[in-house]
Amino acid sequence: MTEDALPQPKPSAQDPSDGTLLALLIAALYVVFTLLPGSSTLIVSWPWVFLWQVGLTLPLLWLLWQLWHRPLARLGNGFDWVALLAVVGLVISTLGAEFPAQARWYGWAAVGTIATLYALGSWLRHPQRFHTLLRFQGYLSLAFILLSLLLWITQIYQPELARLTTLQGYGVNQAFNFGLTSLRNWQPIGHQNYVAGYLVLVLPLLAGLAWSDRGGRRWLWLAGMVLGLLNLYTTSSRGGWLALMITGLIAVGISLLYNRLSRPLALAIGGTALGLGVLGIIANPRLRQVLGNLAQGNFAGGELSYRVVTNATGWRMGLSRPFTGVGPGSVPLVYQKYRPHWAGRDAELQFQLHSTPAQLWGELGLWGIAVAVALVVLLVLLTVRWMRRGAQNTPAGLPPVLVWSLLAGLFAFGLMSLTDYQLDIPAIAGTLALYLAVLARTFNPISTPEDLAPSPRRHRLFAGVGLGLTLAMTLWLVPTHRAWSTASSGFSALTAEPADIDRFANQLEQAHNLAPWEPYYPYQLGYHLGEFALQSGDNPPLRQVLLNDAIAWFKTGNRAVPYQEFGQSNLGWLQIENGQLDEAQASFREAIALVPAKMGVFFGLGFACLQTGDLDCATEALTLEAIRHPTLITSPLWRVEDFAEVYPAVLDLLEQRYGELLQQAGESTLSGFLHQARGSLRWWRGDLAGATEDWQTSGGNLQQGFLNLAKGQPVDVSTWPETPAKYAILAWQTPDQRQALLERAWVTQPEDIDDLAQALPPPQVIGQLVASMETATSFTDWLQRTAPSWQPRSQRLGFGVLSRHIDGPNPSDFLPRVENIPVVQFFEPLFTSPVFLPELDRALEPYQVRLRSQ
């Protein structure tokens, strides 16, 4: 056996002060929340949230148990000062939070993680326990990797292959595409970036165990490494892949520096690792696309701009309260208050900022940054000191390769944390606590009780105080959990046959009374009661009661958290239904102040103004809605009497605004968008000369095809790319194949559209499209007169996750949408609403502010 070989664990004497039973319970919960499918979201549902809280409280009890029996084992080497800095920062930030209840909830979770670190450090009193703990983590990591691959293959990969086979029946040949978020491996934690973050933490450990162990275990760890790399590839995580590549190359450099490997072997390993990394990037279309965008300096759209928005929001949060931040757990509550308006439609609402530095700065201010910097500096200094001593065995006797593997895992995770925030994931937080506890005790000689503070009275006093604080916090948590349980039961009443609205309302009201600081319960009450009110048209008295209650509950939710566009805009629609037009205008103005690019907020204001006879306000608001969401001008809604009267004025003002914005834009991306949008407006109005002028500046095959079709000329689409527009136009020009071509147009979606629900065409809609073509006199007549329409609901997908409660159904907006089906399904590029175009939203801001202030 070499000096680096991992020694076999030796049984240590059972010591009641170790709290073995508590340790086993914590380990069991740690395993459960590491392997539980969807754990990152289940922890915000009942009863899993209760088990999660138990899992956070047990380390505190474990630490207090140890403290009662023996003095606290300090981590040493400065780790205690970092922990103290973190606790002080949490306390100050919680005391200064605008929403103190949420801050206490999340601050207590952070305290539980710190307690885990100390409890583990105190438990690591015997050298063999280091090896036991690391092997435990290794086996758990293997189980995670196997489960992740199994779930991805059975629940994602195979169903997608079946879907692609079905599409071939419509003449569409597509390959498996990691560019679609839903196809990346998000199992079992619940998000592909979380899975990647966990893997970059544990893969270096598996490498270290493979190097240290002998016999069958070595092959087991090596197999785990190979499967782990495959698992990382299936996540299609850019940050995870690049972080692991950089870490591997640095590891090879350190090996060369310290002669741990021969130079040829080190270079061979490094070259192989680099080659595999590059091959992985080349083989994965998503990674290739991202690197191509970066090389071209293209940050518009997609997940790059997404992170630009969230980081800018976090910077604004911290800057508003640099000494305290906005408070632990407050990001989803105040996000839209600090979100910049130039963000457009990108990252409209988030519960985390996708950057650990941004999250710490935003929620904790200077304290969060100080803790992160102090921990990094401490680890660097300890590593440098160890390297100066030759990077040999540590005081705890842990082989150097395992120390390096833990440091490598932390380094890789640190790189990834720059573009994501994952400290609230139990599996990742637990692994970090384990690594830091091992490293802290590794670099510090193992202390015996005789080496520690001698006074048993003092440490038992500390244990008593800690137990009192834990009990007080537990008592505060009881109503919150009762509210969660009661609300979960209330939501089950909605799924009963028939729905028991009375039981639902009563139990959600009880939940609100137990936890009045939670906006989730009144928002769900407001939405569902409003929905029932709108469905009770045949019973006016009941409708009025439900409508009044729904409005009252939305107001209650808005008082709890006033920075939610959802609560403001949907309150506005209900107030319109209730005839409270002035109040509705005020609600929509609040919504506009939060997310001006959100679909429907200007439309709602315009509709309320129209009802009061304020045509100037209505025209301006509807125009601003149409600039940001151009498909509005194609809606059959304009045929309704009230809208028909104002429609010509909206189109006139819309063209005027396009002209004004073009004068400001100069030669820019905004200019191209404006010419494209104005050309579509002119085409819709029959101004082909004007449309030709605009589309010559910013147009392509589709625009030229529309001009030819408007003139009654055929269009050759044979050279066009595979798009819905190509087959829709071909269907118009080939009457005997219309149904088949329209079906193919329906299932042909751009590669960046992550909506697999539209995979198969609905027969009824296809039949309507075919019939509408047959009754149209021209292509233009089809789109503008005979085209079928639908009235979809704007769903609030992810409402539960963003609200940190997933027990209830996701609500929809009360916004009345009437859409021209072929326009939104086939020809959206002519009437596109850019997700991220800061120039546009900055240019629109003066118009928006002026309208809001009227």
Secondary structure, 3 states (H helix, E strand, C coil): CCCCCCCCCCCCCCCHHHCHHHHHHHHHHHHHHHHCCCHHHHCCCCCHHHHHHHHHHHHHHHHHHHHHHCCCCCCCCCHHHHHHHHHHHHHHHHHCCCCHHHHHHHHHHHHHHHHHHHHHHHHCCCHHHHHHHHHHHHHHHHHHHHHHHHHHHHHHHHHHHHHHHHHHCCCCCCCCCCCCHHHCCCCCCCCHHHHHHHHHHHHHHHHHHHHHCCCHHHHHHHHHHHHHHHHHHHHCCHHHHHHHHHHHHHHHHHHHHCCCCCHHHHHHHHHHHHHHHHHHHHHCHHHHHHHHHHHCCCCCCHHHHHHHHHHHHHHHHHHHCCCCCCCCCCHHHHHHHHCCHHHCCCCCCCCCCCCHHHHHHHHHCHHHHHHHHHHHHHHHHHHHHHHHCCCCCCCCCCCHHHHHHHHHHHHHHHHHHCCCCCCCCHHHHHHHHHHHHHHHHHCCCCCCHHHCCCCHHHHHHHHHHHHHHHHHHHHHHHHHHHHHHHHHHHHHHHHCCCCCHHHHHHHHHHHHHHCCCCCHHHHHHHHHHHHHHHCCCCCHHHHHHHHHHHHHHHHHHHHHCCCCHHHHHHHHHHHHHCCCHHHHHHHHHHHHHHCCCCCCHHHHHHHHHHHHCCHHHHHHHHHHHHHHCHHHHHCHHHHCHHHHHHHHHHHHHHHHHHHHHHHHHCCCHHHHHHHHHHHHHHHHHCCHHHHHHHHHHCCCHHHHHHHHHHCCCCCCCCCCCCCHHHHHHHHHHCHHHHHHHHHHHHHCCCCCCCCHHHCCCCHHHHHHHHHHHHHCCCHHHHHHHHCCEECCCCECCCHHHHHCCCCCCCCECCCCCCEEHHHHHHCHHHHCCCCCCHHHHHHHHHHHHHHHCC
